[in-house]
Amino acid sequence: MNNRNVLKIGFIGAGKMAYALANGWLSTGLLKSRYLIASAHPSDEVSLKLFKSLGAEAVTENRSVVEKSQIIFISVKPAVVKHVLDDVKNISNGKLFVSIAMGVTLNEIEEILPSDSRVIRVMPNTPAIVQAACSCFVKGKTATHNDAELIRELFEKIGTCEEVSENMIDAITALSGSGPAYVFVMIEALADGGVKMGLPRDLAYKLATQTVLGSAKLVKDTNTHPAILKDNVTSPSGSTASGLHHLEKNNFRGALIGCVEAATLRCREIS
Ligand code: NAD
């Protein structure tokens, strides 16, 4: 498909992740809002209003999403996935379904949908909204090479995208799916440290945010091991060495490793 402007995309579940993806793609100009449709629970006026504000169609009927779309994103909470698939399975023939739900396996989805439905599982993250997402996908049994390339192309427009095997998805969910939350806490805490030591709040947030952004960009753009970059900014007997010693004494690395482990185990528990 060369002209993505006529690609019709639907979201069953119009929440935070769906909004981030839709907004990301609209901002790139890759998609047009008149070809976007999303459904939400009837009580969820906030999500419906947000999608309408994008110029998209917002409905409470999941079947309308399937009828009007070529690619249907399953973007409800994991516990609701089975229910919404049951609702639309008899009109889903030949369509491409993309599930972003954590902990719901391809097999579970493929067992509900008719055998000619193609399924892909993606784990994105919310920086999609600013075209800086980190997404991984797994192709289902009947999804084609073209389906996979289309998904890769869509997600690369709003960040990075890797094809992976399904046994990695829980750890990916824990690292990059949930990862923005860990980084937000780190930005907040760094800023709190600055405020504790006398900086104005606005300046502290600005400095903490740009420091995280700039450091990530330095690792990425120079493809240099983070330990080398850390050594480069740590002078003998300097203030950075004192700060790092404090982090080590307080198990900073162990806390982050344990955080990804705990989130992975929780994904496995839910699966
Ligand atoms: P959310 O609570 O913000 O959104 C859920 C949406 O589902 C709401 O719009 C709600 O109205 C709708 N909904 C509920 N019942 C419905 C029904 N029966 N039919 C149609 N819509 C219904 O949740 P979210 O954070 O956007 O997460 C959605 C999915 O995305 C989850 O499965 C989650 O695992 C996955 N995900 C989320 C993130 C994230 O950072 N939020 C990252 C990666 C993956």
Residues whose N, C-alpha, C, O or C-beta is under 5 A from the ligand:
A	BS01	NAD	I12 G13 A14 G15 K16 M17 A18 S39 A40 H41 D44 S47 S75 V76 K77 P78 V80 V84 I100 A101 M102 P124 N125 T126 G177
